[in-house]
Amino acid sequence: MLDHNLRNTRQIADVFAPLTPMRMRALGGDGPAVTVVPCSPEEALETADDQVEELVGEGWRPEHVALITTGRRHPEQRVLQDSVGQQGYWDTFWDTDLVFYGHVLGCKGLERKAVVLCVNESEPQERSREMLYVGLSRATDRLVVVGDPEVIRAMGGLDVASRLGI
């Protein structure tokens, strides 16, 4: 039985704790607070792109950064999948000079040091709670959440919203 979390900083683990199937002790190190950047669903992709640029500007290496979406795939992901196929797209996960772009449902089990979670939908979907949990838990050290606070609150509940400060 998994009763502890070593992967994420305590700040990140605390945010998604209400979404876990069982109570876990956060044993990861300390890190920066989770950042929330409120915006409309229509602005979410552009805002998330800006946050990726900020992370790289802060010194995060592209290979340590991922932008993952909860709604439609990011245009970079679609272009890669169309140009190099599914296997070629997944091979880019290991590229040392590229930010990884993915959809939250394809990122279960994967991690990056810094993640921009782009909540780019206008209302919760059937698997929204699961998608939010997976998206919030992919970052080991730095997490930025972009999207409409009302949608995020509807997806994750009041406890998650409170922990995000929204």
Residue frames relative to the residue before (quaternion, step in Angstrom):
aa qw qx qy qz dx dy dz
M 1.0000 0.0000 0.0000 0.0000 0.00 0.00 0.00
L 0.3337 -0.7422 0.5543 0.1751 3.54 -0.85 1.05
D 0.0457 0.8317 -0.5491 0.0684 3.57 -0.44 1.21
H 0.7408 0.3078 -0.2190 0.5555 3.57 1.27 0.24
N 0.2642 -0.7494 0.5922 0.1337 3.54 -1.28 0.52
L 0.0965 -0.7997 0.5924 0.0163 3.55 -0.66 1.17
R 0.5604 0.6659 -0.3629 0.3331 3.59 1.22 -0.50
N 0.8072 0.2965 -0.1153 0.4971 3.54 0.73 -1.12
T 0.5703 -0.5312 0.4742 0.4096 3.55 -1.25 0.36
R 0.6466 -0.5197 0.3811 0.4081 3.56 -1.21 0.40
Q 0.6324 0.5490 -0.3363 0.4308 3.58 1.02 -0.78
I 0.6710 0.4726 -0.2945 0.4896 3.60 0.97 -0.83
A 0.6662 0.5122 -0.3076 0.4465 3.60 0.84 -0.96
D 0.6266 0.5486 -0.3400 0.4368 3.58 1.01 -0.74
V 0.6393 0.5421 -0.3333 0.4317 3.60 1.00 -0.78
F 0.7863 0.3269 -0.1940 0.4870 3.62 0.80 -0.89
A 0.3585 0.7723 -0.4690 0.2347 3.62 1.24 -0.03
P 0.6728 0.4937 -0.3348 0.4376 3.67 0.85 -0.75
L 0.6722 0.5080 -0.2976 0.4489 3.61 1.19 -0.37
T 0.5468 0.6305 -0.4040 0.3746 3.61 1.22 -0.26
P 0.5626 -0.6320 0.4125 0.3375 3.57 -1.08 0.69
M 0.7865 0.0784 -0.0621 0.6095 3.59 1.21 -0.43
R 0.6209 -0.5512 0.4039 0.3841 3.54 -1.21 0.48
M 0.0483 -0.7903 0.6108 0.0004 3.57 -0.93 0.97
R 0.3932 -0.6774 0.5659 0.2574 3.53 -1.15 0.68
A 0.3313 -0.7331 0.5626 0.1907 3.56 -0.88 0.99
L 0.0146 -0.8313 0.5533 -0.0509 3.56 -0.38 1.27
G 0.4221 0.6891 -0.4767 0.3459 3.59 1.26 0.21
G 0.6468 -0.5294 0.3785 0.3976 3.56 -1.25 0.15
D 0.5925 -0.5295 0.4507 0.4067 3.50 -1.35 -0.10
G 0.0077 0.7918 -0.6103 0.0240 3.54 -1.18 0.61
P 0.7123 -0.4207 0.3128 0.4667 3.56 -1.24 -0.15
A 0.6070 -0.5356 0.4401 0.3884 3.53 -1.25 0.43
V 0.5377 -0.5809 0.4939 0.3598 3.54 -1.20 0.54
T 0.2800 -0.7623 0.5661 0.1412 3.57 -0.93 0.96
V 0.1203 -0.7627 0.6318 0.0683 3.56 -1.00 0.87
V 0.0974 -0.7755 0.6231 0.0292 3.55 -0.88 1.02
P 0.2373 -0.8046 0.5282 0.1313 3.60 -0.18 1.25
C 0.2005 0.7441 -0.6224 0.1368 3.54 -1.10 0.81
S 0.5977 -0.5459 0.4331 0.3965 3.54 -1.27 0.19
P 0.6427 -0.5159 0.3818 0.4184 3.60 -1.18 0.36
E 0.6449 0.5336 -0.3199 0.4439 3.59 1.06 -0.72
E 0.7117 0.4309 -0.2425 0.4990 3.59 1.16 -0.58
A 0.4554 0.7527 -0.4156 0.2310 3.57 1.25 -0.34
L 0.6768 0.4933 -0.3207 0.4425 3.64 0.80 -0.88
E 0.6723 0.4864 -0.3009 0.4700 3.58 0.89 -0.90
T 0.6482 0.5100 -0.3123 0.4715 3.57 1.00 -0.83
A 0.6431 0.5141 -0.3183 0.4699 3.59 1.00 -0.80
D 0.6168 0.5335 -0.3409 0.4676 3.60 1.01 -0.77
D 0.6384 0.5226 -0.3214 0.4649 3.58 0.99 -0.84
Q 0.6586 0.5092 -0.3095 0.4595 3.58 1.00 -0.80
V 0.6007 0.5335 -0.3553 0.4778 3.59 1.08 -0.66
E 0.6479 0.5139 -0.3156 0.4653 3.58 0.92 -0.90
E 0.6456 0.5158 -0.3237 0.4608 3.59 0.99 -0.80
L 0.6469 0.5169 -0.3286 0.4543 3.60 0.92 -0.85
V 0.6592 0.4847 -0.3074 0.4858 3.58 0.91 -0.90
G 0.6443 0.5262 -0.3106 0.4600 3.58 1.04 -0.76
E 0.6425 0.5115 -0.3085 0.4799 3.58 1.18 -0.59
G 0.6463 -0.5413 0.3237 0.4295 3.58 1.25 -0.22
W 0.4521 0.6547 -0.4777 0.3724 3.59 1.24 0.10
R 0.4071 -0.7025 0.5244 0.2567 3.58 -0.87 0.91
P 0.6026 -0.5905 0.3840 0.3752 3.62 -0.95 0.79
E 0.6530 0.5332 -0.3213 0.4313 3.61 0.96 -0.78
H 0.6874 0.4606 -0.2751 0.4895 3.59 1.24 -0.31
V 0.6614 0.4938 -0.2842 0.4878 3.58 1.32 -0.01
A 0.0120 -0.7687 0.6393 0.0143 3.54 -1.13 0.76
L 0.1710 -0.7169 0.6633 0.1294 3.52 -1.24 0.62
I 0.0207 0.8084 -0.5868 0.0417 3.56 -0.58 1.12
T 0.2844 -0.7785 0.5479 0.1135 3.53 -1.02 0.92
T 0.3613 -0.7058 0.5602 0.2397 3.54 -1.28 0.44
G 0.7155 0.3922 -0.2295 0.5307 3.58 1.19 -0.52
R 0.8290 -0.0628 0.0833 0.5495 3.56 -0.81 -1.01
R 0.5782 -0.5898 0.4382 0.3547 3.55 -1.16 0.65
H 0.5534 -0.5851 0.4822 0.3449 3.54 -1.22 0.61
P 0.5939 -0.5891 0.4023 0.3721 3.64 -1.01 0.70
E 0.6122 0.5475 -0.3578 0.4443 3.64 1.02 -0.68
Q 0.6451 0.5100 -0.3196 0.4708 3.58 1.00 -0.79
R 0.6612 0.5079 -0.3133 0.4547 3.59 0.90 -0.89
V 0.6450 0.5206 -0.3206 0.4585 3.60 0.94 -0.90
L 0.6693 0.4970 -0.3063 0.4596 3.58 0.87 -0.92
Q 0.6749 0.4910 -0.3062 0.4579 3.59 0.84 -0.92
D 0.6695 0.4926 -0.2999 0.4681 3.59 1.02 -0.76
S 0.7388 0.4424 -0.2443 0.4458 3.60 0.96 -0.82
V 0.8186 0.2126 -0.1082 0.5225 3.62 0.93 -0.77
G 0.5387 -0.6421 0.3978 0.3732 3.59 1.24 0.10
Q 0.7212 -0.4641 0.3088 0.4113 3.51 -1.33 0.25
Q 0.6780 0.4797 -0.3017 0.4681 3.61 0.86 -0.91
G 0.6520 0.5117 -0.3131 0.4637 3.59 0.95 -0.84
Y 0.6104 0.5446 -0.3422 0.4623 3.55 1.07 -0.76
W 0.7034 0.4550 -0.2818 0.4678 3.60 0.79 -0.97
D 0.5747 0.5750 -0.3823 0.4393 3.59 1.12 -0.50
T 0.6183 0.5617 -0.3519 0.4222 3.61 1.10 -0.62
F 0.4836 0.6605 -0.4417 0.3671 3.60 1.21 -0.27
W 0.7333 0.4201 -0.2134 0.4902 3.57 1.12 -0.72
D 0.4339 0.6968 -0.4709 0.3232 3.62 1.24 -0.05
T 0.3792 -0.7577 0.4936 0.1962 3.55 -0.92 0.93
D 0.7416 0.3863 -0.2395 0.4934 3.60 1.19 -0.13
L 0.6719 0.4873 -0.2944 0.4737 3.60 1.25 0.23
V 0.4264 -0.6077 0.6031 0.2919 3.51 -1.23 0.64
F 0.3395 -0.7318 0.5487 0.2195 3.60 -1.02 0.73
Y 0.1422 -0.7708 0.6186 0.0549 3.56 -0.99 0.95
G 0.1699 0.8032 -0.5545 0.1364 3.56 -0.72 1.01
H 0.4660 -0.6090 0.5469 0.3358 3.50 -1.39 0.02
V 0.6176 -0.6036 0.3590 0.3541 3.54 -0.96 0.88
L 0.6707 0.5063 -0.3202 0.4374 3.63 0.93 -0.75
G 0.6729 0.4583 -0.3027 0.4955 3.60 1.21 -0.31
C 0.6718 0.5350 -0.2772 0.4308 3.58 1.26 -0.19
K 0.3471 0.7258 -0.5246 0.2786 3.61 1.20 0.22
G 0.8031 0.2584 -0.2132 0.4928 3.55 -0.88 0.96
L 0.6469 0.4878 -0.3234 0.4888 3.59 1.24 -0.22
E 0.0684 -0.7948 0.6002 0.0587 3.55 -1.23 0.35
R 0.0893 -0.7351 0.6673 0.0801 3.49 -1.39 0.34
K 0.5953 -0.5690 0.4180 0.3836 3.56 -1.16 0.49
A 0.7923 0.1127 -0.0397 0.5983 3.58 0.99 -0.85
V 0.0246 -0.8059 0.5906 -0.0330 3.56 -0.82 1.04
V 0.1788 -0.7065 0.6727 0.1279 3.50 -1.18 0.79
L 0.1579 -0.7743 0.6097 0.0622 3.55 -0.58 1.21
C 0.1458 -0.8081 0.5702 0.0232 3.54 -0.52 1.27
V 0.1403 -0.7720 0.6178 0.0517 3.57 -0.41 1.26
N 0.0682 0.8439 -0.5176 0.1231 3.53 0.14 1.38
E 0.5373 0.5539 -0.4570 0.4424 3.52 0.76 1.09
S 0.4696 -0.7223 0.4495 0.2360 3.54 -1.14 0.65
E 0.7861 0.0864 -0.0776 0.6070 3.58 1.26 -0.13
P 0.6100 -0.5654 0.3947 0.3906 3.58 -1.14 0.51
Q 0.2767 -0.7390 0.5958 0.1494 3.53 -1.22 0.68
E 0.7608 -0.3860 0.2597 0.4524 3.57 -1.31 0.06
R 0.7964 0.2716 -0.1312 0.5242 3.60 0.90 -0.89
S 0.2350 0.8309 -0.4827 0.1463 3.60 1.21 0.42
R 0.6511 0.5188 -0.3275 0.4468 3.59 0.89 -0.87
E 0.6547 0.4975 -0.2992 0.4841 3.58 0.96 -0.89
M 0.6616 0.5088 -0.3144 0.4524 3.59 0.90 -0.89
L 0.6477 0.5047 -0.3262 0.4683 3.58 0.97 -0.80
Y 0.6334 0.5308 -0.3266 0.4587 3.60 0.95 -0.84
V 0.6758 0.4749 -0.2990 0.4779 3.59 0.80 -0.97
G 0.6828 0.5075 -0.2962 0.4341 3.59 0.83 -0.94
L 0.6836 0.4846 -0.2881 0.4636 3.57 0.94 -0.85
S 0.7388 0.4479 -0.2291 0.4483 3.58 1.07 -0.66
R 0.5123 0.6661 -0.4205 0.3423 3.66 1.20 0.06
A 0.6583 0.5030 -0.3141 0.4637 3.62 1.13 -0.53
T 0.3081 -0.7508 0.5515 0.1929 3.56 -0.93 0.85
D 0.8357 0.2277 -0.0677 0.4952 3.60 0.95 -0.86
R 0.8109 0.0776 0.0129 0.5799 3.60 0.95 -0.86
L 0.0142 -0.8038 0.5933 -0.0400 3.55 -0.80 1.07
V 0.0564 -0.7555 0.6527 0.0046 3.52 -1.00 1.01
V 0.1316 -0.7857 0.6025 0.0484 3.58 -0.79 1.05
V 0.0948 -0.7977 0.5955 -0.0074 3.55 -0.74 1.15
G 0.5241 0.6436 -0.4612 0.3137 3.58 -0.90 0.87
D 0.6835 -0.4595 0.3822 0.4190 3.50 -1.40 -0.07
P 0.4531 -0.7157 0.4555 0.2739 3.62 -0.58 1.09
E 0.6294 0.5341 -0.3446 0.4470 3.61 1.02 -0.69
V 0.6523 0.4952 -0.3114 0.4820 3.59 0.99 -0.80
I 0.6442 0.5136 -0.3215 0.4667 3.59 0.93 -0.88
R 0.6410 0.5194 -0.3140 0.4699 3.60 0.97 -0.85
A 0.6703 0.4904 -0.2981 0.4705 3.60 0.94 -0.86
M 0.6574 0.5121 -0.3079 0.4591 3.60 1.07 -0.69
G 0.8339 0.2822 -0.0982 0.4640 3.56 0.78 -1.05
G 0.5249 -0.6399 0.4155 0.3774 3.56 1.21 -0.29
L 0.7041 -0.4991 0.3261 0.3859 3.51 -1.33 0.32
D 0.6354 0.5423 -0.3443 0.4285 3.61 0.98 -0.75
V 0.6563 0.4821 -0.3076 0.4922 3.59 0.93 -0.87
A 0.6449 0.5249 -0.3242 0.4510 3.59 0.90 -0.90
S 0.6503 0.5151 -0.3134 0.4622 3.57 0.94 -0.85
R 0.6685 0.4963 -0.2970 0.4675 3.59 0.95 -0.85
L 0.6679 0.4596 -0.2888 0.5092 3.58 1.21 -0.50
G 0.4635 -0.6997 0.4315 0.3308 3.58 1.25 -0.19
I 0.5830 0.5712 -0.3804 0.4350 3.58 1.14 0.58
